[in-house]
Amino acid sequence: MRISYVAGCVVVILAPFVLYLISALTLGDTFFLILLLFGAWTAAQALTFSDKFEQNRYVVSGIILAFIAPFFILALSYGVALILVGIIIAVVIASTRRPSTKSATSTS
């Protein structure tokens, strides 16, 4: 069963609000959960893309969204530290993924 990106985004946004409305979460926790889940969903869906450039771009944006989320529940310095760790991870992922090149075979 494959879920579309838009359907997943709707669930990611509405589920925390339901928890907020039944007083299971505070408003800050609700925004934290939305950003965290939205970033994770974006990164997970991006892994299904066939175009490697688009895949890397969406994975990095998903990681950045997920790492912005702690600003709602953590101190500013910890949030900045987590974002920097996310950027480092994104750079490492982007640098280790090289496009495959097809070598031309010549027959002599």
C-alpha positions in Angstrom: 0.0 0.0 0.0 1.5 3.3 -1.1 0.3 6.6 0.5 0.6 9.7 -1.6 2.7 12.6 -0.4 -0.3 14.9 0.0 -2.4 12.4 2.0 0.6 11.9 4.3 1.0 15.6 4.8 -2.7 16.0 5.7 -2.4 13.3 8.3 0.9 14.8 9.6 -0.8 18.1 10.1 -4.2 17.0 11.4 -3.1 14.3 13.9 -1.2 16.6 16.2 -4.1 19.1 16.2 -6.5 16.3 17.2 -4.1 15.5 20.1 -4.1 19.2 21.0 -7.9 19.5 21.0 -8.2 16.6 23.4 -5.6 18.3 25.6 -3.0 15.6 25.2 -0.5 18.2 23.9 0.3 21.8 24.5 0.4 24.3 21.6 4.2 24.3 21.5 4.3 20.5 21.5 1.7 20.5 18.7 3.9 22.6 16.4 7.0 20.6 17.4 5.2 17.4 16.4 3.9 18.8 13.1 7.4 20.0 12.0 9.1 16.8 13.1 6.6 14.5 11.4 6.4 16.7 8.3 10.2 16.7 8.0 10.3 12.9 8.5 7.5 12.3 6.0 9.2 14.6 3.4 12.5 12.8 3.8 10.9 9.3 3.7 8.8 10.1 0.6 11.8 11.7 -1.2 13.6 8.3 -1.0 11.1 7.0 -3.5 12.0 9.6 -6.2 13.9 8.3 -9.2 15.7 11.6 -9.9 18.7 11.8 -7.6 18.9 15.6 -7.6 15.3 15.9 -6.6 15.7 13.1 -4.1 18.7 14.8 -2.4 17.0 18.2 -2.3 13.8 16.9 -0.7 15.7 14.7 1.8 17.8 17.7 2.9 14.7 19.9 3.2 12.9 17.2 5.3 15.9 16.9 7.6 16.0 20.7 8.0 12.3 20.8 8.8 12.7 18.0 11.4 15.6 19.8 13.0 13.8 23.1 13.2 11.1 21.5 15.3 13.1 21.4 18.6 12.9 25.2 18.8 9.4 24.8 20.2 10.5 22.7 23.2 14.3 23.1 23.6 16.5 26.0 24.5 17.8 28.1 21.6 21.4 26.8 21.9 20.3 23.2 21.8 18.1 23.9 18.8 20.9 25.6 16.9 23.2 22.7 17.7 20.7 20.2 16.4 20.3 22.2 13.2 24.0 22.3 12.7 24.2 18.5 13.2 21.5 18.1 10.6 23.3 20.3 8.1 26.5 18.2 8.7 24.5 15.0 8.1 23.0 16.5 4.9 26.4 17.5 3.5 27.8 14.0 4.2 24.8 12.4 2.6 25.0 14.7 -0.5 28.7 14.2 -0.9 28.6 10.4 -0.6 25.8 10.1 -3.2 27.4 10.4 -6.6 25.5 10.0 -9.9 26.2 6.8 -11.7 28.0 7.4 -14.9 27.7 4.9 -17.8 31.1 4.2 -19.3 31.1 3.7 -23.0 32.6 0.3 -23.9 34.6 0.3 -27.0 35.3 -2.7 -29.1 38.6 -2.8 -30.9 
